[in-house]
Amino acid sequence: MASLEQKREAFRKYLESAGAIDCLSKALIRLYQEQEKPDDACKFIRQTMCETCPTDEEVANMIVELADARQEICCLKREIVSYKGELRRSASEVALALEEGFKKLQEDEECTSLLKKHLTQEVFDELKEKKTALKSTLLDCIQSGLENHDSGVGIYASDAECYELFAPLFNPIIDEYHGINLAEAPHPASDWGDASTFENLDPENEFIISTRVRCGRSIEGFPFNPRLKMAMYEEIMDRIKTVLTGLEEDDLKGEFHPLETMSDELKQQLIDDHYLFKEGDRFLQAAEACRFWPIGRAIYYNEAKSFVVWVNEEDHLRIISMEKGGDLGAIYQRLVRAVEAIGKDVAFSRNDQFGFLTFCPSNLGTTIRASVHIKLPNLGSNRAKLEEEAGKFNLQVRGTRGEHTDSEGGVFDISNKRRLGLTEFDAVSEMYNGIKQLIDLEKSTEPGEAPPAEDAAPAEGEDEEPTAE
């Protein structure tokens, strides 16, 4: 092995052959010759050895230029997003897309959507050339269902008038989905009831992992996603930011984060923790609910993340109250206080027939979805049996991570299905009473009593929502 002295000599020869010693010597000679020695000798040597290196002033200018360039790139990206979002089909393209889509839908024997069932040739011919005052067409409402034949519903409202103009299609779909006849029994007035009547569903924490109650709201005077312009998205977000950041109750105070300016680290963390919504749902994409993304989208949450608001995801607002365990009363009460506080400053879209208006007809009425993540390993071993029992109480069963997912470890997301034709209190009561019954049934069901679970069919309109786990 070479000695330390040999290594030093080899390194000296390397420096000499590379010209480093000569370069350093010249720099030291120039420093020696300086009449007024610089305060920073190392900086002087560095600049002498690299005469092409920028000065501090040049570096500062380059930093400013880089910031300006980045700002310009952001502006150009927004401009591109704006142009793409404003692209619309011509009248002839709309007519062609409707005819071709309708034909393929009717020819698909495996399609079981409510859209296919109720979009008869007679209804199609009656509605295909109609437009709302905001120029929403039949295609705007049904394009998601035409593209996704595995939809459960298959129709969205581009603006509030769609529910009236395209009523021959919307009404039978709404009646069948919600199991009511609105012509005979219009939606009742809002009634939040007494939250204190809801006791803890699982005081021993044996079954319920978390509980969540949410509602959707559309802001009066604005259309729904497909007809919102970029400036409208931003106006909604700014208005809601003012309202939310002005909330005074301790458990409602929080932080407002626009998606456009959110750091990648925070965004990924919120997604990983299942608090933040994501772009990419194919049903919403096809319905043109993701235009101008991520402009005008935001999330608000309190410190405990037990109160979360989504801005301009599927609806203008998704207001969510949640926490671990089964204390439904406390969670529901927080939601009621939040909705009432926001409603003091923001007018919500509502009519006498359908209650609160939303983008998807599955969320009309109360818009309330009260749910639990619940462990039902015995009863849940047979998904079909679980869904049959849940159906007796007007409950809907989903996988652990929401629609289109399977159960993990016998954990299910179970919620009220009916939102229209009953009050807010009644909707939550159905979940409360039904979950109590399912817990009793789980206790009386022996392990291995039933065959493995079957997969649930996908259905749009029920996106994955935040969990308190």
Secondary structure, 3 states (H helix, E strand, C coil): CCCHHHHHHHHHHHHHHHCHHHHHHHHHHHHHHCCCCCCCHHHHHHHHHCCCCCCHHHHHHHHHHHHHHHHHHHHHHHHHHHHHHHCCCCHHHHHHHHHHHHHHHHHCCCCCCHHHHHCCHHHHHHHCCCECCCCCEHHHHHHHHHHCCCCCCCCCCCCCCHHHHCHHHHHHHHHHHHCCCCCCCCCCCCCCCCHHHCCCCCCCCCCEEEEEEEEEECECCCCCHHHCCHHHHHHHHHHHHHHHCCCCCCCCCEEEEECCCCCHHHHHHHHHCCCCCCCCCHHHHHCCCCCCCCCCCEEEEECCCCEEEEECCCCCEEEEEEEECCCHHHHHHHHHHHHHHHHCCCCECEECCCEECCCCHHHCECCCEEEEEEECCCHHHCHHHHHHHHHCCCEEEEECCECCCCCECCEEEEEECCCCCCCHHHHHHHHHHHHHHHHHHHHHCCCCCCCCCCCCCCCCCCCCCCCCC
